[in-house]
Amino acid sequence: MLVHAHPDDESIGTGATMAKYAAEGTGVTLVTCTLGELGEIIPAELADLAWDKQDKLGQYRIGELDAACAALGVSDHRFLGGPGRWRDSGMMGAPSNEREGAFWRADVDEAARVLLSVIEEVRPDVLVTYDANGFYGHPDHIQAHRVAWRAFELAGGLVAKFYATAVPKSVLAEGIRAVQQQESTEGPGKQGDAAGGFLAVESVADLPFGVPDEQVTTRIDASAYLDAKVAALRAHASQISVDSPFFALSNNVAQRAFGVEYYTLLAGPRGPGEGPQGWEADLFAGIG
């Protein structure tokens, strides 16, 4: 079971993993905490979906998420408490953090009990969400971690392992080199442009996410499902621009779409390690 804050988070951070396990016959359940009503719209032709117009963007993103899940082969998707039960809180420090119904303001125990009801129904062996910093500090991501962790506690052993998404800094550096190589090969359209007209960053220090390699515990090689992940990214067209193998959010900064995804085990048995880093190769490793 994966707990994500907004539509598109599942595809960006865990899409290849989801597609791999779904294709192998493992039950994959996605729980999304908000409709992403405050997402920054990229295509000009969708500008009329702005959040202050009767939540049209949130409703539109339900369809995008359905299409992304179909691309990933995931059929079990739920919104936490139902669509619109909790709302997108916006970026940290924005006035929208304090709006009535914002997920950031949700009572953690209340939301955790709602998630617990899904856990009791589905009985997942593994729960995946973000770390305590919400991967990059977004309030809804932080809240998703808090709610998922509390539900894990309340589940009383029903779930064997609890993971946080992670991207090793060495992998981010590899992605930056790939963008820069593409830029040098094709030549930028304008200063700082990379593939697809995206902006290139200079170093890992320019990115708001990434963890030391030694913090990572698990590496899932889902390279065979990278095309499915890219298709899912494309499905979120209001929020993501894609020029495979690169994509960008509303900041237009190029990111490399990887078919290998990484996690940090926060609770539960650690399985046998592989490779020089001793990373698990399976989220279910170590479960009897």
N, C-alpha and C positions, 0 to 999 in steps of 0.2 A: 504494500500500500504506500502510495506517495501522497504527501500533503504539500500542496503548492499554494502560493498566495494569490496569483492572478492567472488568467488564461495567457498562455505563451511561455510561462516559467517552466512548465513541464517539458516543453520541446527544447528550449534552450539548454537546460541543465541536465536533463535525464532522458531525453527523447530516444537516443540510441539504446540505452539500457532497457527502457520500456518496450521498445520494438523487439529487442532480442528475447526477452523473457516471454513476451506474448507469443512470439513465433514458435518458441520452444514448448508452448502449452502451459506455461505457468500462469496462474490467475494474477492479473494486474489490475488493481483498483486505484483510480486517481480521485483525490478529493481536492477541490479547488475552493479557497476560502472566500473569494470575492469575484465579482464579474469584471473587475478591472475598469470600472467606470471612469477613472481619471487618467487612463492611458493617453499618451501624447500621440495624436494621429499623424501618420506620415503622408499618405497619399492625399493630394489636394482634392481629389474627387470624393473623398470620404469626410471632408471637413465638416459637413453638416451633422456629423455624429457627435459633435462636441458634448462634453459631459453635462453641461447646463441645459441641454434641450431634452428633458424628459427621459434621461438615462438611455438614450438611443444607442450610445456606444456600448454600454453593458449588454444590452440585448443583442446587438450585432456580434459582440465577441462570443456569445454563447454559440452562434453558428460557426465562428472561426474555430473554437475549441472542438466542436463536434467533428469538423473536417480534419483537424490535427490528430485527434484520437483515431479517426478512421485510417489516416495515413500510418499511424503507429501500430495499428492492429489491436487497439485497446477499446473494449466495448463497455467496460464498467467504469463510468464516470459519474461523480456526484458533486454538487455544490454543498459546502458545509451548511447544514440547516436549510437547504433549498436555495434556489437562485435569488440573490439579493438580500438574503438574511443579514449578512454583514457587507458593508460597502468598502470599496477601495479608499484607503486613507490618504493617498497622495504621498509625496516625498517627505522625509523627516523635517519637522519644523514648519510645515505648511499649515495654514488655518484649517484645512480640510481634515487634519489629524483629529480635531476636536468636534467635528460634525456628529450629530446624532446618528448612530448606526455604524460609524466607522469601525472597521475591524480592530484598529489600534486601541479603541476604547472598550472592546468586548471584555466581558468578565471571563477570565481565563478558565475558571472552573466550569462555568456554564458552557462555553464553547467546547471545552475538553469532554464534557459529558455527551455533547452532540456527536463529537468524533468517536467517542467510546462506543456509542450505539452502532456505528458503522463497523468498528473493529469487532464487536461482539457478533455482528452478522457475518462478516467476511472471514474472520479468523486468520488474518495474515501472519506469516512467520516473521516478516521483516517490515519495518516502518522507516520511510525515508522522508526527510524534510531538510531544512537548513540548519546551520549552526546557530549559536546564541546571538551572533551578530547579524543574522539574517542574510548571510553570504556577502552582502555589500551594504548593510545598514538600513535598508528600507523598513519602515515600521511594520508593514504587513508581513514581511518575511520574518522579522523578529518575533512578531506575535504568532505566526505559524509555528515557529520553533517552540515557543512557550506552550501553546495549546497542544501540539503533538506530544511534547514531552510529558505534560500533565496527563494526557490520555493514556500514554504508555505506562505511567505510574499507576493510574486507576485500573488499567487492564489486569494488573496483578499477575503478570507472567504469561498472559495469553499471547503476547508478541515476544519472540525470542531475541530479536536484534533491532537496534535503533541506529540509523545512520544519518549523517549530515552530508550534503553535497559539498564537494571541494574541487578546486582546480589547482594543481601544484604550480608553483611559480615557474618551474622549469618548462612546463607545458605551455604556459602563457608566453614565455620567452620564445618558444618554438613557433607559436602562432604569430607573434610579432615579426619574427624573421621571415615567415612565409609571406606575410603582407608586404614587407619591405622588398622581398625578392620579386614579388609580382609587380610592385611599383617600378623597380629598376628595370624589369624586363619589358614592360609595356610602355613605361614612361607616364608620368602623372599628367592628368588633364589640366591640373593647376597645382600650385604649391601645396604639398601635403596630401594630395589625392592618392588613393590606392585603387584596388579593383572596384569597379562599379561606381567610381566617384566617391567612395567612402574615404574618411580621414584615417591616416595612419598615426599611431602613437609611437613614441621613440623607445619606451622601455616599460617594463612591468610596473615600475614606480608610478607610471601615469594612469594606472588602472585602479579602481576602488575595490578590487577583489583579488583573490589568490592567496594561497597558504604555503608555508614552507613544505618542501617535499616530505620531510620526516613526520609531518602531521597527518599525512594521508595513510590510510590503512588498506585501501581496497581499489583495485583497478579492474574495470569491466571492459573487456575488449569486445565491442559490438560494432566493429568496423564493417561487417557485412550488412549492417542496417543503417549505414550513414545516409543512403539515399532516402530511406523512410524518414529519418530525422530532418533532412533538408526539405522534404515534401511537407512535413509538419510545420517547419518554420515558415514556409511559403503560405501555408494556410492562415497564418496570423498576419495577413497583409496590412492590416491597419496599424500594426506596431513594429513590423520587421521588414526590412528590405533585404533581399537575397541576391547575391551574385556568386553562386556556388564556386568554390567551397567557402566563400566568405558571406557574412551577413552583418547587418548593422541595425541598431535601435534608433530612436529619434535623435540621439546625439551624433549619428552618422559615423561613429568610430568603427572601423573594420574589426571584426572578430572572425577567427577561423572556426568553422564547424568541425568538431572532432567526433569520430566514431568510437573513440575510447573515452570513457567517463570515469570520474574518480570520486571517492567517498571517504569519510572518516567514521569509523565505528565508535559510537559514543556509549553504547551499552550492549551487553550480550557477549557470547563466546566468539573469540577471534579464531578463524579457521587457519589452516596451514598457509604459509606464505610462499610466493613464487618470485623468481627473479632476484636481482641484487638488492632490491629494496625490501623484499619479503612481504610484498603486498598480497592480500587475498585476491583471488580471481573470480569469486562468486559471492554474491550477497548472502547466499544461504550456507556458505562454508561454516563448519563448526556446529551446525544444528544437528542433533542426534536423530 
